Amino acid sequence: MDSSLWHRLLPEKESSLPLYRQVAEGILHLAEEGQMKANEKLPPIRTLAATLGVNPSTVAAAYRYLEQKKAVYSRVGSGTFLSPIPLTELPEERTKFSVSMWKRPVLAEGAVNFTDTSLPPELFPTDAFRQAINTLLEEEQGAAFGRMDIQGYYPLREAVCRFLEDYGIRTWPENIQILSGAQQGLDVVSKAMMKYGDVIFTERPTFYGAVGAFLGRGCQVVEISMEKDGVDLVELETMAKLYHPRFFYMMAYFQTPTGVTYSAKKKRKLLELAEKYDFFLVEDDNLYDFCYHDQTITPMKAIDHRGRVIYLKSLSKILMPGLRMGFAVFPRKMLLQMMEAKYTTDIATSGFLQKALTRYLEENCWQDHIARIRAYGRAQYRMAVKYAERYLADTFSFLRPEGGLSLWLTPRGFSAEEALRRAAREQIFLSPGSQFDLGTEESQALRLSFIHTPEGKMESGIRRLGRIANALQQEGKGELTLEK
């Protein structure tokens, strides 16, 4: 910024505003005119005070005032910087994410639980994994528990590369970081990439665990609306011009919680926008393996030719939840900072589990296991859609996603929150839409997870939910009649 522009901040002695407020308002005016860029450093207090002919305490008070308004932020030893978000557009403080959101409901006998997104334990490959552990201990004995490289066990990273080839992702072990689950991946990405005050974009609605990780790093979250074939690109580009995001967190297939899958056209355009506005895409492959159609899955990372995509995947979802294992594929240029962030998080993921998982992958056909859980998921999905069409079609709108673990239900003319409460009274538990939306405390939709529910309970639960929804719909019509 041209230093001569700072003279425009000269305060007027005749003004009724205090001097510090005049200086502060002047800085805001420069930002609104585009004379200052997001994250641009403001002059040191004494330098600006000398330029304006005021006491340094006046400039210090102006900076404090702007910081209270969150129009600027400070870094110890570095100075004061302009916030990435214009003051008039600043989102409200987010405090709704807490540990209580992850608590499981207390279930009575006969309850129907549509909140569980984990596979039934009988699908876990426990026998094969036990054999892998026994083989490892026989071969290595105490050495199996030795220290592990920060980036992860090299043979496991080689196995991951072979696995990714089935999805068209060509990469090398040097680009793979083994993680203690995908949630840690989000935390590592946040720690490595974000500075206090940075803006990141997410889909709306989105996975609350991700947003919690981002907010915990002091960033500002801007949500972008979802359409039937992916994010609203017009809205995203408009917001990118305003906010200059660090990255956009997204899921290309069977998005949590809506089930939306991105069209090929939108995926290509999204990569173009990331290049144009210089931001990254954090692609969370949470559910790509739960695909129930015959079309080819093509992750964003498979068509990323300019190093714009950070690809995260959890192995816990498709193997065993308690395994807490995942990995990331990073662009080579940021691998060092990711490794540093991983080291300061937990040094390294369990070496013993990494070696055991490697033995499991070497001795078993990985694709056979994927095919088995996919067949199970497809059967559950078809049952859920069948009963939803039979009992909920008049009261809810919902997408048929052809993949994933859940259906996203939007009420037709009644309160989702009230439906949730009444269902819970009948021991039918669903996830409230408010868990996935920063913009509201009240649910606008419900998530019905079908993967863990046996058929008898599934039909009973959906039928009773339909009855509750129908009653609410009729009550709403009655209220409208009375108002007339």
C-alpha positions as CSV (number, residue, x, y, z in Angstrom):
1,M,0.0,0.0,0.0
2,D,1.2,3.5,-0.9
3,S,2.4,5.1,2.3
4,S,1.0,8.5,1.2
5,L,-2.5,7.1,1.6
6,W,-2.0,7.0,5.4
7,H,-2.2,10.8,5.3
8,R,-5.9,10.3,4.5
9,L,-6.3,9.3,8.1
10,L,-5.5,12.7,9.5
11,P,-8.1,13.4,12.2
12,E,-10.2,16.5,12.2
13,K,-10.0,18.5,15.4
14,E,-13.5,19.9,14.9
15,S,-15.1,16.4,14.8
16,S,-17.2,15.2,17.7
17,L,-15.6,11.8,17.3
18,P,-12.6,11.1,19.6
19,L,-9.3,11.0,17.8
20,Y,-8.8,7.3,18.1
21,R,-12.3,6.6,16.6
22,Q,-11.5,8.9,13.6
23,V,-8.3,6.9,13.0
24,A,-10.1,3.6,13.3
25,E,-12.9,4.7,11.0
26,G,-10.3,5.9,8.5
27,I,-8.7,2.5,8.4
28,L,-12.1,0.9,7.8
29,H,-12.8,3.3,5.0
30,L,-9.5,2.4,3.3
31,A,-10.4,-1.3,3.6
32,E,-13.9,-0.8,2.2
33,E,-12.4,1.1,-0.8
34,G,-10.1,-1.9,-1.5
35,Q,-7.0,0.2,-0.7
36,M,-6.0,-2.5,1.8
37,K,-6.0,-6.3,1.3
38,A,-6.9,-9.1,3.6
39,N,-4.2,-9.9,6.1
40,E,-2.2,-6.8,5.2
41,K,-0.1,-5.4,8.0
42,L,-0.9,-2.0,9.5
43,P,1.9,0.4,10.2
44,P,3.6,0.2,13.6
45,I,1.9,2.3,16.2
46,R,4.7,4.9,16.5
47,T,5.2,5.2,12.7
48,L,1.5,5.9,12.1
49,A,1.4,8.3,15.1
50,A,4.3,10.3,13.7
51,T,2.6,10.4,10.2
52,L,-0.6,11.7,11.7
53,G,0.9,14.0,14.3
54,V,-0.9,12.3,17.2
55,N,0.1,10.6,20.4
56,P,1.0,6.9,20.0
57,S,-1.6,6.1,22.6
58,T,-4.2,7.4,20.2
59,V,-3.2,4.9,17.5
60,A,-2.9,2.1,20.1
61,A,-6.5,2.9,21.2
62,A,-7.6,2.8,17.5
63,Y,-6.1,-0.6,17.0
64,R,-7.6,-1.9,20.2
65,Y,-11.0,-0.6,19.1
66,L,-10.7,-2.3,15.7
67,E,-9.5,-5.6,17.3
68,Q,-12.6,-5.6,19.6
69,K,-14.7,-5.2,16.4
70,K,-12.7,-8.1,14.9
71,A,-11.8,-5.8,11.9
72,V,-8.1,-6.4,12.7
73,Y,-6.1,-9.1,14.5
74,S,-2.7,-9.0,16.1
75,R,0.2,-11.4,16.3
76,V,2.7,-11.2,19.2
77,G,6.0,-9.8,17.9
78,S,4.6,-9.3,14.3
79,G,2.1,-6.5,14.5
80,T,-1.5,-5.8,13.6
81,F,-3.2,-7.1,10.4
82,L,-6.5,-6.4,8.6
83,S,-9.0,-9.2,9.1
84,P,-10.0,-11.2,6.0
85,I,-13.7,-10.6,6.6
86,P,-15.2,-7.1,6.1
87,L,-16.7,-5.8,9.3
88,T,-20.2,-5.6,7.9
89,E,-20.0,-9.3,6.8
90,L,-18.5,-10.7,9.9
91,P,-20.3,-14.0,10.9
92,E,-21.5,-14.3,14.4
93,E,-19.3,-16.0,17.0
94,R,-19.8,-19.8,16.8
95,T,-20.1,-21.6,20.1
96,K,-22.6,-24.4,19.4
97,F,-20.0,-27.1,18.9
98,S,-19.3,-29.1,22.0
99,V,-18.6,-32.6,23.2
100,S,-22.3,-33.1,24.0
101,M,-23.0,-33.2,20.2
102,W,-21.1,-36.5,20.0
103,K,-22.9,-38.2,22.9
104,R,-25.0,-41.3,21.9
105,P,-28.6,-41.3,23.0
106,V,-29.6,-43.5,25.9
107,L,-31.5,-46.3,24.3
108,A,-34.3,-48.3,25.9
109,E,-35.0,-51.9,24.8
110,G,-36.8,-51.8,21.5
111,A,-35.5,-48.3,20.6
112,V,-34.8,-47.6,16.9
113,N,-31.4,-45.8,16.5
114,F,-31.1,-44.0,13.2
115,T,-28.1,-42.0,14.4
116,D,-25.4,-44.7,14.3
117,T,-23.2,-44.5,11.2
118,S,-20.8,-47.5,12.0
119,L,-21.0,-50.9,10.4
120,P,-22.3,-53.8,12.6
121,P,-19.5,-55.6,14.4
122,E,-20.1,-58.8,12.5
123,L,-18.8,-57.1,9.4
124,F,-15.4,-56.3,11.0
125,P,-12.6,-58.5,9.7
126,T,-11.6,-59.5,13.2
127,D,-10.3,-63.0,12.4
128,A,-8.1,-61.8,9.6
129,F,-6.8,-58.9,11.7
130,R,-6.1,-61.2,14.6
131,Q,-4.1,-63.4,12.3
132,A,-2.2,-60.4,11.0
133,I,-1.3,-59.4,14.6
134,N,-0.2,-62.9,15.4
135,T,2.0,-63.0,12.3
136,L,3.5,-59.7,13.1
137,L,4.4,-60.7,16.7
138,E,5.9,-64.0,15.6
139,E,8.1,-62.3,13.0
140,E,9.2,-59.2,14.9
141,Q,8.4,-59.9,18.6
142,G,9.4,-56.8,20.6
143,A,10.6,-54.9,17.5
144,A,6.9,-54.7,16.5
145,F,6.5,-52.0,19.2
146,G,9.4,-49.8,18.1
147,R,9.4,-46.2,17.1
148,M,7.8,-45.2,13.9
149,D,8.6,-42.6,11.2
150,I,6.5,-39.4,11.5
151,Q,5.2,-39.9,7.9
152,G,4.2,-43.5,8.5
153,Y,5.4,-47.1,7.9
154,Y,6.8,-47.1,4.3
155,P,5.3,-50.5,3.3
156,L,1.8,-49.2,4.4
157,R,2.3,-46.1,2.4
158,E,3.1,-48.3,-0.6
159,A,-0.1,-50.3,0.0
160,V,-2.1,-47.1,0.2
161,C,-0.7,-46.0,-3.2
162,R,-1.9,-49.4,-4.7
163,F,-5.3,-48.9,-3.2
164,L,-5.7,-45.4,-4.6
165,E,-5.0,-46.6,-8.1
166,D,-8.5,-48.1,-8.2
167,Y,-9.8,-44.6,-7.9
168,G,-7.5,-43.2,-10.5
169,I,-5.2,-41.4,-8.0
170,R,-1.6,-41.8,-9.1
171,T,0.7,-40.9,-6.3
172,W,3.9,-42.0,-4.4
173,P,4.6,-43.1,-0.9
174,E,6.5,-39.8,-0.4
175,N,3.2,-37.9,-0.7
176,I,1.3,-40.0,1.8
177,Q,1.0,-39.1,5.5
178,I,-0.4,-41.8,7.8
179,L,-2.9,-40.4,10.3
180,S,-4.7,-41.5,13.5
181,G,-8.0,-41.1,11.7
182,A,-9.5,-38.6,9.3
183,Q,-10.5,-36.2,12.1
184,Q,-6.8,-35.9,13.0
185,G,-6.2,-35.2,9.3
186,L,-8.5,-32.2,9.6
187,D,-6.7,-31.0,12.7
188,V,-3.3,-31.4,11.0
189,V,-4.4,-29.5,7.9
190,S,-5.8,-26.7,10.1
191,K,-2.6,-26.5,12.2
192,A,-0.3,-26.6,9.1
193,M,-2.2,-24.3,6.8
194,M,-4.2,-21.8,8.8
195,K,-3.3,-18.6,10.6
196,Y,-5.5,-16.9,13.1
197,G,-8.1,-14.9,11.2
198,D,-7.9,-16.9,8.0
199,V,-11.1,-17.6,6.1
200,I,-12.1,-21.2,5.1
201,F,-15.1,-22.2,3.1
202,T,-17.3,-25.3,3.9
203,E,-20.4,-26.7,2.3
204,R,-23.7,-25.9,3.9
205,P,-24.7,-28.1,5.6
206,T,-21.5,-30.0,6.5
207,F,-19.7,-32.3,8.9
208,Y,-19.6,-30.7,12.4
209,G,-16.4,-32.4,13.4
210,A,-14.6,-30.6,10.6
211,V,-16.0,-27.2,11.4
212,G,-15.1,-27.7,15.1
213,A,-11.5,-28.4,14.1
214,F,-11.4,-25.2,12.0
215,L,-13.0,-23.0,14.6
216,G,-10.6,-24.3,17.2
217,R,-7.7,-22.8,15.2
218,G,-9.2,-19.3,15.3
219,C,-10.4,-19.2,11.7
220,Q,-13.6,-17.7,10.2
221,V,-15.9,-20.2,8.6
222,V,-18.0,-19.1,5.6
223,E,-20.6,-21.6,4.4
224,I,-21.5,-22.1,0.7
225,S,-25.0,-23.4,-0.2
226,M,-25.4,-26.9,-1.7
227,E,-27.3,-27.7,-4.9
228,K,-28.4,-31.1,-6.2
229,D,-25.2,-31.6,-8.1
230,G,-22.7,-30.0,-5.7
231,V,-21.8,-26.6,-4.3
232,D,-23.3,-23.4,-5.7
233,L,-20.4,-22.3,-7.8
234,V,-21.8,-18.8,-8.4
235,E,-22.0,-18.2,-4.7
236,L,-18.6,-19.7,-4.1
237,E,-16.9,-17.5,-6.7
238,T,-18.7,-14.4,-5.3
239,M,-17.5,-15.2,-1.8
240,A,-14.0,-16.1,-3.0
241,K,-13.7,-12.5,-4.4
242,L,-14.7,-11.1,-1.1
243,Y,-13.0,-13.3,1.4
244,H,-9.9,-14.9,-0.3
245,P,-10.3,-18.3,1.5
246,R,-7.4,-20.5,2.5
247,F,-9.2,-23.6,1.5
248,F,-12.6,-25.1,0.7
249,Y,-13.6,-28.2,2.7
250,M,-15.8,-30.6,0.7
251,M,-16.9,-34.1,-0.1
252,A,-17.3,-35.0,-3.8
253,Y,-19.5,-38.1,-3.3
254,F,-22.4,-38.8,-0.9
255,Q,-21.7,-35.6,1.0
256,T,-22.3,-35.6,4.8
257,P,-25.1,-35.0,5.6
258,T,-27.1,-34.4,2.4
259,G,-25.9,-37.4,0.3
260,V,-25.2,-35.0,-2.7
261,T,-22.7,-36.1,-5.3
262,Y,-20.8,-33.5,-7.4
263,S,-21.3,-33.6,-11.2
264,A,-18.1,-34.0,-13.3
265,K,-18.7,-30.5,-14.7
266,K,-18.8,-28.9,-11.2
267,K,-15.7,-30.8,-10.1
268,R,-13.7,-29.4,-13.1
269,K,-15.0,-25.9,-12.6
270,L,-14.2,-26.1,-8.9
271,L,-10.6,-26.9,-9.6
272,E,-10.5,-23.9,-12.1
273,L,-11.8,-21.6,-9.3
274,A,-9.3,-22.9,-6.8
275,E,-6.5,-22.0,-9.3
276,K,-8.0,-18.7,-10.2
277,Y,-8.5,-17.5,-6.6
278,D,-5.5,-19.3,-5.2
279,F,-7.1,-21.6,-2.6
280,F,-6.9,-25.3,-1.8
281,L,-9.5,-28.0,-1.8
282,V,-9.6,-30.3,1.3
283,E,-11.4,-33.4,-0.1
284,D,-12.7,-35.7,2.7
285,D,-13.3,-39.2,1.3
286,N,-15.5,-40.3,4.0
287,L,-17.9,-42.5,2.2
288,Y,-16.7,-43.1,-1.4
289,D,-16.4,-46.9,-0.8
290,F,-20.1,-47.0,0.0
291,C,-21.1,-46.6,-3.6
292,Y,-24.3,-48.5,-4.7
293,H,-24.2,-47.8,-8.5
294,D,-22.0,-49.0,-11.3
295,Q,-20.6,-45.6,-12.3
296,T,-16.8,-44.9,-11.8
297,I,-15.9,-43.0,-8.7
298,T,-13.5,-40.2,-9.7
299,P,-12.3,-38.2,-6.6
300,M,-11.2,-34.6,-7.0
301,K,-7.6,-35.7,-6.4
302,A,-7.7,-38.0,-9.4
303,I,-8.2,-34.9,-11.7
304,D,-6.0,-32.6,-9.8
305,H,-3.0,-31.7,-12.0
306,R,-1.9,-28.5,-10.3
307,G,-1.5,-29.6,-6.7
308,R,-4.7,-27.9,-5.4
309,V,-6.3,-30.9,-3.6
310,I,-5.5,-32.3,-0.2
311,Y,-7.1,-35.7,0.0
312,L,-8.1,-37.2,3.4
313,K,-9.4,-40.7,4.0
314,S,-10.4,-42.7,7.0
315,L,-9.8,-46.5,7.1
316,S,-11.8,-46.8,10.3
317,K,-15.1,-46.4,8.6
318,I,-14.5,-49.4,6.2
319,L,-12.6,-51.6,8.6
320,M,-13.2,-51.0,12.4
321,P,-14.1,-47.7,14.1
322,G,-11.7,-48.3,17.0
323,L,-8.8,-48.8,14.6
324,R,-8.4,-45.0,14.3
325,M,-6.4,-45.1,11.1
326,G,-6.4,-42.9,8.0
327,F,-4.1,-41.2,5.6
328,A,-3.7,-38.0,3.6
329,V,-2.3,-37.3,0.1
330,F,-0.7,-33.9,0.1
331,P,0.8,-31.8,-2.7
332,R,4.6,-32.2,-2.4
333,K,5.2,-28.5,-1.7
334,M,3.4,-28.6,1.6
335,L,4.4,-32.1,2.9
336,L,7.1,-30.7,5.3
337,Q,4.7,-28.4,7.1
338,M,2.1,-31.2,7.3
339,M,4.7,-33.5,8.9
340,E,5.6,-30.8,11.4
341,A,2.0,-30.4,12.3
342,K,1.6,-34.2,12.7
343,Y,4.7,-34.4,14.9
344,T,3.4,-31.7,17.3
345,T,0.0,-33.5,17.4
346,D,1.1,-37.0,18.5
347,I,4.6,-37.6,17.0
348,A,3.4,-40.6,15.0
349,T,0.5,-42.9,14.5
350,S,0.8,-46.2,16.4
351,G,3.6,-48.2,14.7
352,F,2.3,-51.5,15.9
353,L,-1.2,-50.9,14.3
354,Q,0.4,-49.6,11.1
355,K,2.5,-52.8,10.8
356,A,-0.5,-55.0,11.7
357,L,-2.6,-53.2,9.1
358,T,0.1,-53.7,6.5
359,R,0.2,-57.5,7.2
360,Y,-3.6,-57.6,7.0
361,L,-3.5,-55.9,3.6
362,E,-0.7,-58.2,2.3
363,E,-2.5,-61.4,3.4
364,N,-6.1,-60.5,2.4
365,C,-7.8,-59.3,-0.7
366,W,-8.7,-55.7,0.2
367,Q,-11.2,-55.4,-2.6
368,D,-13.1,-58.5,-1.4
369,H,-13.7,-56.8,1.9
370,I,-14.8,-53.5,0.2
371,A,-17.2,-55.6,-2.0
372,R,-18.6,-57.2,1.0
373,I,-19.4,-54.0,3.0
374,R,-20.7,-52.4,-0.2
375,A,-23.1,-55.2,-0.9
376,Y,-24.3,-55.0,2.7
377,G,-24.7,-51.2,2.4
378,R,-26.6,-51.5,-0.9
379,A,-29.1,-53.9,0.7
380,Q,-29.6,-51.5,3.7
381,Y,-29.9,-48.5,1.4
382,R,-32.6,-50.2,-0.8
383,M,-34.6,-51.1,2.3
384,A,-34.4,-47.6,3.6
385,V,-35.5,-46.0,0.3
386,K,-38.3,-48.6,0.0
387,Y,-39.7,-47.8,3.4
388,A,-39.1,-44.0,3.0
389,E,-41.0,-44.0,-0.3
390,R,-43.8,-46.0,1.3
391,Y,-44.2,-44.1,4.6
392,L,-42.5,-40.7,4.2
393,A,-43.1,-39.6,0.6
394,D,-46.0,-37.3,1.5
395,T,-44.4,-35.7,4.5
396,F,-40.7,-35.4,3.7
397,S,-38.6,-34.7,0.6
398,F,-35.4,-36.6,0.3
399,L,-32.6,-37.4,-2.1
400,R,-31.9,-40.9,-3.3
401,P,-28.1,-40.7,-3.2
402,E,-27.2,-44.2,-4.5
403,G,-24.4,-44.3,-1.9
404,G,-23.5,-43.4,1.7
405,L,-25.0,-44.4,5.0
406,S,-28.0,-42.0,5.4
407,L,-31.0,-40.2,4.0
408,W,-31.5,-36.5,4.5
409,L,-35.1,-35.7,5.2
410,T,-36.6,-32.2,4.7
411,P,-40.1,-31.8,6.2
412,R,-43.0,-30.7,4.0
413,G,-44.8,-27.9,6.0
414,F,-44.0,-28.8,9.6
415,S,-41.2,-28.4,12.2
416,A,-38.3,-30.8,12.0
417,E,-37.4,-30.0,15.6
418,E,-40.9,-31.0,16.8
419,A,-40.7,-34.2,14.7
420,L,-37.4,-35.0,16.3
421,R,-38.8,-34.4,19.8
422,R,-41.9,-36.6,19.3
423,A,-39.9,-39.3,17.7
424,A,-37.5,-39.4,20.6
425,R,-40.5,-39.8,23.0
426,E,-41.3,-42.9,21.1
427,Q,-37.7,-44.1,21.3
428,I,-36.9,-43.3,17.6
429,F,-33.7,-41.4,17.4
430,L,-32.5,-39.4,14.4
431,S,-29.7,-36.7,14.0
432,P,-30.9,-33.1,14.0
433,G,-30.1,-31.0,11.0
434,S,-28.8,-28.3,13.3
435,Q,-25.7,-30.4,14.0
436,F,-24.6,-29.8,10.5
437,D,-25.5,-26.1,10.0
438,L,-23.7,-23.2,11.6
439,G,-26.5,-20.8,10.6
440,T,-29.3,-22.0,12.8
441,E,-29.9,-23.5,16.3
442,E,-33.1,-25.1,15.1
443,S,-33.2,-28.2,12.8
444,Q,-34.5,-27.6,9.3
445,A,-34.0,-31.3,8.3
446,L,-33.3,-34.7,9.9
447,R,-30.6,-37.3,9.1
448,L,-31.8,-40.9,9.1
449,S,-28.8,-43.3,9.1
450,F,-29.7,-46.8,7.9
451,I,-26.5,-48.7,7.9
452,H,-26.7,-50.2,11.4
453,T,-30.5,-50.9,11.7
454,P,-31.9,-54.4,11.0
455,E,-34.9,-54.6,8.6
456,G,-37.6,-55.2,11.2
457,K,-36.6,-52.1,13.3
458,M,-36.0,-50.1,10.1
459,E,-39.6,-50.6,8.8
460,S,-41.1,-50.0,12.2
461,G,-39.1,-46.9,12.9
462,I,-39.8,-45.3,9.5
463,R,-43.5,-46.2,9.6
464,R,-43.9,-44.6,13.0
465,L,-41.9,-41.6,11.9
466,G,-44.3,-41.2,9.0
467,R,-47.2,-41.3,11.4
468,I,-45.7,-38.6,13.6
469,A,-44.9,-36.4,10.5
470,N,-48.4,-36.9,9.1
471,A,-49.9,-35.8,12.4
472,L,-47.7,-32.7,12.5
473,Q,-48.6,-31.9,8.9
474,Q,-52.3,-32.1,9.7
475,E,-51.8,-29.9,12.8
476,G,-50.1,-27.3,10.7
477,K,-53.0,-27.3,8.2
478,G,-55.4,-26.8,11.1
479,E,-53.5,-23.8,12.4
480,L,-53.6,-22.2,8.9
481,T,-57.3,-22.7,8.7
482,L,-57.8,-21.1,12.1
483,E,-55.7,-18.1,11.0
484,K,-57.9,-17.5,8.0
